[in-house]
Amino acid sequence: MNLVHFNSVPLAPSKLVCIGRNYVEHIKELNNEIPSSMVIFNKPNSAITDTLRFITPDTRYEGEICFLMMDGTIAGIGFGLDLTKAELQNHLKSKGLPWERAKGFDGSAVLGNFVPLNTALESLRMTLHINGVLVQEATYELMIYKPLEMIEEIESFMRFEDGDIIMSGTPKGVATYKTGDEFVGRIYSYDSLLIESRWSVLP
């Protein structure tokens, strides 16, 4: 089982529960419809990695605030990248087929370390810089579905195991990337830095 580190303790999430289309401006940039209900999909444990690699020329990064669950509640917070094979996803969507081949492949959930969440959810903000340029930024207020709504909806049909992770969706600014790019993801409580994760893209 692949591991994440929560407060320096290794954990093996049984799954990652991902929220799609959770920021209006991101929905618009991909020409998608605003959903009438929460879009939820899973990534398996085998998708988890701490290494960011070049996958295919059409693979997109999607920076996200990630929540680590313990005892049915949010215990930790970290920064993650949801990698997406864009052309394959578009093909699957056009056929009405599931997204797993485009979203759940090995190495598609690039996760940094997690730290305890000891601040108000309403204060959360994320940024992603690539090669020193700000490419994504979002706040709690911009989420269509807030974290507690996510938990309630997910638990209506699926149980959380300790260590499971919610990937809460990505804001506008997704794009492809290349070998050698330098990624820096940060999560703040207002202007106070909670966690920073860095990756250099490997071939």
C-alpha positions as CSV (number, residue, x, y, z in Angstrom):
1,M,0.0,0.0,0.0
2,N,1.2,3.5,-0.8
3,L,1.6,5.9,2.1
4,V,1.1,9.5,3.0
5,H,2.6,11.2,6.0
6,F,0.4,12.9,8.6
7,N,2.3,14.8,11.2
8,S,5.3,12.6,10.3
9,V,3.3,9.4,10.9
10,P,2.9,7.1,7.8
11,L,-0.6,6.2,6.8
12,A,-2.0,4.1,4.0
13,P,-5.3,5.6,2.7
14,S,-7.7,3.0,1.4
15,K,-9.0,5.5,-1.2
16,L,-9.0,9.1,-2.3
17,V,-12.5,10.6,-2.7
18,C,-12.4,13.4,-5.3
19,I,-14.8,16.2,-5.9
20,G,-15.1,17.3,-9.5
21,R,-16.4,20.7,-10.8
22,N,-16.3,22.4,-7.5
23,Y,-15.2,25.9,-8.7
24,V,-17.3,27.9,-11.1
25,E,-14.4,29.5,-13.0
26,H,-12.7,26.1,-13.5
27,I,-16.0,24.7,-14.9
28,K,-16.1,27.6,-17.3
29,E,-12.5,27.3,-18.5
30,L,-13.2,23.6,-19.5
31,N,-16.6,24.5,-21.1
32,N,-18.4,22.1,-18.7
33,E,-21.9,22.5,-17.3
34,I,-22.3,23.5,-13.6
35,P,-23.5,20.3,-12.0
36,S,-26.9,20.1,-10.3
37,S,-25.4,17.8,-7.6
38,M,-22.0,17.0,-6.3
39,V,-19.6,15.2,-8.8
40,I,-17.7,12.5,-6.9
41,F,-15.2,10.0,-8.1
42,N,-12.5,7.8,-6.5
43,K,-8.8,7.3,-7.0
44,P,-7.3,4.0,-5.6
45,N,-4.4,3.7,-3.2
46,S,-2.2,2.8,-6.2
47,A,-2.7,6.3,-7.6
48,I,-0.8,7.9,-4.6
49,T,2.7,9.1,-5.0
50,D,5.0,11.8,-3.7
51,T,6.8,12.1,-7.0
52,L,5.6,14.3,-9.9
53,R,6.4,12.8,-13.3
54,F,5.7,13.8,-16.9
55,I,3.0,11.4,-18.1
56,T,1.8,12.4,-21.6
57,P,1.8,15.7,-23.4
58,D,-1.9,16.2,-22.7
59,T,-1.8,15.4,-19.0
60,R,-3.0,18.3,-16.9
61,Y,-2.2,19.3,-13.3
62,E,-5.0,20.3,-11.0
63,G,-3.9,21.7,-7.6
64,E,-6.2,20.9,-4.7
65,I,-6.7,21.4,-1.0
66,C,-6.8,17.8,0.4
67,F,-8.3,16.7,3.7
68,L,-7.2,13.7,5.7
69,M,-10.0,11.9,7.6
70,M,-9.7,10.2,11.0
71,D,-12.7,9.0,13.1
72,G,-15.1,10.4,10.5
73,T,-13.9,13.9,10.7
74,I,-11.2,16.1,9.1
75,A,-8.0,15.7,11.0
76,G,-5.3,16.9,8.6
77,I,-4.7,19.1,5.6
78,G,-2.3,18.9,2.7
79,F,-1.7,20.0,-0.8
80,G,-2.3,17.6,-3.7
81,L,-2.2,17.4,-7.5
82,D,-4.9,15.5,-9.4
83,L,-3.3,14.5,-12.7
84,T,-5.7,14.1,-15.6
85,K,-5.1,12.6,-19.1
86,A,-7.2,15.3,-20.7
87,E,-7.7,13.8,-24.2
88,L,-8.6,10.4,-22.8
89,Q,-11.0,12.0,-20.3
90,N,-12.7,13.9,-23.1
91,H,-13.1,10.7,-25.1
92,L,-14.6,8.8,-22.2
93,K,-17.0,11.7,-21.4
94,S,-18.1,11.8,-25.0
95,K,-19.0,8.1,-24.8
96,G,-20.7,8.4,-21.4
97,L,-18.0,6.1,-19.8
98,P,-16.3,6.3,-16.4
99,W,-13.2,8.4,-15.9
100,E,-10.9,5.9,-14.1
101,R,-8.5,5.4,-17.0
102,A,-8.0,9.2,-17.2
103,K,-8.1,10.0,-13.5
104,G,-7.2,6.9,-11.5
105,F,-4.0,5.7,-13.1
106,D,-0.9,4.9,-11.1
107,G,0.8,8.1,-10.0
108,S,-2.2,10.3,-10.7
109,A,-2.5,11.6,-7.1
110,V,0.6,13.5,-6.2
111,L,0.4,14.3,-2.5
112,G,2.6,16.3,-0.1
113,N,2.7,15.8,3.6
114,F,-0.3,16.4,5.9
115,V,-0.4,18.5,9.1
116,P,-3.1,18.7,11.7
117,L,-6.0,21.1,10.9
118,N,-6.2,23.4,13.8
119,T,-7.9,26.4,12.1
120,A,-11.3,27.3,10.8
121,L,-12.2,25.8,7.5
122,E,-13.5,29.2,6.4
123,S,-10.0,30.6,6.6
124,L,-8.4,28.2,4.1
125,R,-6.7,29.4,0.9
126,M,-4.4,27.6,-1.6
127,T,-1.9,28.7,-4.2
128,L,0.1,26.9,-6.8
129,H,3.2,28.4,-8.4
130,I,5.0,26.8,-11.4
131,N,8.5,28.1,-12.1
132,G,7.8,31.0,-9.8
133,V,4.6,32.0,-11.5
134,L,1.2,31.9,-9.7
135,V,-1.1,29.7,-11.8
136,Q,-3.8,28.7,-9.4
137,E,-5.4,30.3,-6.3
138,A,-8.6,29.6,-4.4
139,T,-10.3,30.3,-1.1
140,Y,-12.9,28.4,0.9
141,E,-15.6,30.9,-0.3
142,L,-15.1,29.9,-3.9
143,M,-15.9,26.3,-3.4
144,I,-19.4,25.4,-4.6
145,Y,-19.6,22.6,-2.1
146,K,-17.9,23.2,1.2
147,P,-15.9,20.5,3.1
148,L,-18.7,19.6,5.6
149,E,-21.1,19.2,2.7
150,M,-18.7,16.9,1.0
151,I,-18.4,14.7,4.0
152,E,-22.2,14.5,4.4
153,E,-22.8,13.6,0.8
154,I,-19.9,11.0,0.7
155,E,-21.1,9.4,3.9
156,S,-24.6,9.0,2.5
157,F,-23.3,6.1,0.4
158,M,-19.7,5.3,1.4
159,R,-17.8,4.9,4.6
160,F,-14.5,6.6,5.4
161,E,-11.6,4.6,6.7
162,D,-9.0,6.3,8.8
163,G,-6.4,7.9,6.6
164,D,-8.7,8.3,3.6
165,I,-8.3,11.6,1.8
166,I,-10.8,14.0,0.2
167,M,-9.5,16.0,-2.8
168,S,-11.8,19.0,-2.8
169,G,-11.6,20.1,-6.4
170,T,-9.4,22.5,-8.4
171,P,-9.8,26.2,-9.3
172,K,-9.2,27.7,-12.6
173,G,-5.7,27.7,-14.1
174,V,-5.2,24.0,-15.0
175,A,-2.8,23.3,-17.9
176,T,-0.3,20.8,-19.1
177,Y,3.3,20.7,-17.8
178,K,6.8,19.5,-18.8
179,T,9.8,17.7,-17.4
180,G,11.9,20.1,-15.3
181,D,9.0,22.3,-14.2
182,E,9.1,23.4,-10.5
183,F,5.8,23.2,-8.6
184,V,5.2,24.8,-5.2
185,G,1.8,24.3,-3.6
186,R,0.9,26.2,-0.4
187,I,-2.1,26.2,1.9
188,Y,-2.8,29.1,4.2
189,S,-5.1,30.0,7.0
190,Y,-5.8,33.5,5.9
191,D,-2.2,34.8,5.5
192,S,-0.6,32.2,7.8
193,L,1.2,29.4,5.9
194,L,0.0,25.9,7.1
195,I,1.9,23.6,4.7
196,E,4.1,23.9,1.6
197,S,4.8,21.1,-0.9
198,R,7.4,21.2,-3.6
199,W,8.0,19.0,-6.7
200,S,10.4,19.0,-9.6
201,V,8.9,17.2,-12.6
202,L,10.8,14.0,-13.5
203,P,10.8,12.3,-16.8
